[in-house]
Amino acid sequence: MISVGIIGSSGYTGKKLISFLAHHPGVQVLKLYSYSTSGQDLYHLFPEFQGVFPNLPVGALSNLDESLDVYFTALPHGESIKVIPGLIEKGKVVIDLSGDFRLDEPAQYDQWYHFTHSAPHLLSQKVYGLADYHRTSYTGKKLISNPGCYPTVTLLSVLPLAEAFADDILTVATVAYSGTSGAGKSPNADLLLSEMDGNSRAYNLHQHRHEPEILQELQKAGMFAPFSFAVHLLPAAVGMYATTSIFTRKALDPAEVTAAFETFCQNQPFIRFRKQIPQIKWVTGSNFCDLSVSVRGNSILVTGAIDNLVKGASGQAVQNMNSYFGFHPAAGLLPSEGNHVSFHS
Ligand SMILES: NC(=O)c1ccc[n+]([C@@H]2O[C@H](COP(=O)([O-])OP(=O)(O)OC[C@H]3O[C@@H](n4cnc5c(N)ncnc54)[C@H](OP(=O)(O)O)[C@@H]3O)[C@@H](O)[C@H]2O)c1
């Protein structure tokens, strides 16, 4: 049994972390921390948890209990980096949901995140925690950098092909859509219901921070083809959808492409490779990534759907915790893998 702290527990991803960890069979102690809302308690922050989980105080980071086994940092980018180096120095395990440690090259932070990275030594020490495609050992590692939501669905869509046909791939283009919760809970006039209802639009074209992250991981898998990435907002709070178009040098056998996905998804309880084209509503609230593929000659279309707050953030973070500490991969994430936590505040 382990003790866990959630730093940034009042945000969208923080709330999801609570919902998974508060009934996790391996979690004995759960402590919550936030910023402007510290001093409140769980039932005040999230009244819907009353009668579901015991009430818990929400502490300030200045009073952080540094004796816990693992900390989830669910803070805005540029904020996690202020907290994490100190925890790592104290030998703690940290699973960071922000983008502060996802990129490998410090200079990329100046370009894409507009700050100079103050802990570049940790970039090479971290594990990039794409939980369903784990190629790096956790042994000796303390920092797990949880992937971004768009990178999660895009990488799970492309990596099966990169692994099997990297040399045949000419171009990769992803068009993706996110619900507005992807931007967190801070007020933003562009995301008002009155702006987004009945609306959809592209944003951050050629400037989205997830583009270098995806490219970095595809290149690690040996795929160096040009990649284009266009993201859009959906008139929905939750959900993420990506359609990726891949052109290959020669026509590929659809059966071979299907086999590549089936091999990739083998023993991955949270990837559902489907014959039907996925829909967001099939994955909302769950840690599943649903994928399907269509092949015609040298054109491949991969469709993927996730819940941006779960598979794209908190569910995957808990999956990483499960792998790190040797729990069942689905512990806390599927009802069958619940649930006898005792609460300590
Ligand atoms: N939303 C998604 O779909 C998603 C997906 C993948 C990754 N992520 C990443 O996960 C992290 C958290 O995202 P989120 O959507 O949960 O954000 P959020 O809803 O805006 O919540 C942010 C949390 O951080 C705290 N916080 C806010 N401003 C802060 C500041 N200036 N200094 C320190 N703490 C501050 C807040 O505390 P108070 O409420 O007490 O002020 C809150 O607990 C971000 O880095 C985000 O990029 C999000």
The ligand as a Gaussian input file, in Angstrom:
#p B3LYP/6-31G(d) Opt

LIG

0 1
 N       -7.342000      19.295000     -19.258000
 C       -6.850000      18.337000     -20.020000
 O       -7.547000      17.743000     -20.853000
 C       -5.406000      17.938000     -19.856000
 C       -4.953000      16.810000     -20.538000
 C       -3.611000      16.438000     -20.417000
 C       -2.764000      17.202000     -19.640000
 N       -3.238000      18.318000     -19.004000
 C       -2.301000      19.102000     -18.200000
 O       -2.560000      18.851000     -16.827000
 C       -2.299000      20.034000     -16.063000
 C       -3.559000      20.383000     -15.270000
 O       -4.608000      20.612000     -16.205000
 P       -6.101000      20.904000     -15.745000
 O       -6.908000      20.883000     -16.976000
 O       -6.457000      20.038000     -14.612000
 O       -5.944000      22.419000     -15.225000
 P       -6.964000      23.277000     -14.348000
 O       -8.324000      22.699000     -14.417000
 O       -6.789000      24.690000     -14.782000
 O       -6.406000      23.113000     -12.857000
 C       -5.153000      23.655000     -12.500000
 C       -4.771000      23.277000     -11.078000
 O       -3.548000      23.939000     -10.791000
 C       -3.746000      24.907000      -9.775000
 N       -3.228000      26.195000     -10.268000
 C       -3.822000      27.025000     -11.090000
 N       -3.067000      28.102000     -11.345000
 C       -1.968000      27.932000     -10.660000
 C       -0.823000      28.712000     -10.498000
 N       -0.615000      29.875000     -11.110000
 N        0.098000      28.260000      -9.716000
 C       -0.068000      27.093000      -9.127000
 N       -1.153000      26.307000      -9.224000
 C       -2.100000      26.731000      -9.990000
 C       -5.208000      25.056000      -9.545000
 O       -5.399000      25.313000      -8.144000
 P       -6.580000      26.278000      -7.611000
 O       -7.838000      25.805000      -8.243000
 O       -6.575000      26.041000      -6.133000
 O       -6.187000      27.666000      -7.977000
 C       -5.765000      23.726000     -10.012000
 O       -5.725000      22.801000      -8.953000
 C       -1.894000      21.113000     -17.074000
 O       -0.530000      21.231000     -17.138000
 C       -2.468000      20.600000     -18.387000
 O       -1.764000      21.055000     -19.514000
 C       -4.552000      18.683000     -19.076000

